[in-house]
Amino acid sequence: MTDRAMKLAQRVDLESRLSRFQIDGSTRTNLGQLKVMRNGGLETIIAHFYEYLRRFPETQALLKGHNEDRLRHRQKEHWTHLFSCDFDQRYVHSCLMVGLAHYQARVAPHTYIAAYSFFQSELLRAAIKLHTPAEVEALSISIGKVIMLDMSIALNAYILDAVSMKP
Ligand code: HEM
């Protein structure tokens, strides 16, 4: 799987992707202020996420046999990496590995996208509680951008071969 992710990563033009999603220094600065990443809020969101997945028979079945503590831990690493805005080839590779894991686990694309939507809603809800309205305005734009970036790369693990892709 690492080989496959490496081949896919070579086809992702990170600079072009960042520019398309309008991710720049101000996005990094905004997200550096995100309080939910500092006060244990992420763990709470991840716990809500697994409650959400257990509400649907399809996703409950997909989790069967997997060590949930390990999945929670990997989730935490993934979101922490994303919100650090440390975007480099290591990030692209890691994101593609995560996408491939879901492709191989047969998580349907709409289920995967809905999961990103769940996280986005939870993060926005937390930001509204913890920040001033002016901060929330900037944060919500930045949160949306990096979540969409991450989803676009993870889903490339599903579809990069299926479409003729320009960077
Ligand atoms: C926001 C979306 C999601 C993120 C960021 C995410 C994140 C992760 C991460 C980081 C891993 C560990 C991958 C590895 O170490 O190899 C993982 C594994 C896994 N995730 Fe997710 N996940 C998401 C959505 C989902 C959904 C909707 C399901 C459906 C039940 C799911 C089920 C699984 C399963 C079954 C594994 C284990 C795959 C394996 O190792 O065989 N995930 N996820």
Boltz pocket constraint, residues with backbone or C-beta under 6 A from the ligand:
constraints:
  - pocket:
      binder: B
      contacts: [[A, 53], [A, 58], [A, 59], [A, 60], [A, 62], [A, 63], [A, 66], [A, 70], [A, 71], [A, 74], [A, 75], [A, 78], [A, 97], [A, 98], [A, 101], [A, 102], [A, 105], [A, 107], [A, 111], [A, 112], [A, 115], [A, 116], [A, 119]]
      max_distance: 6.0
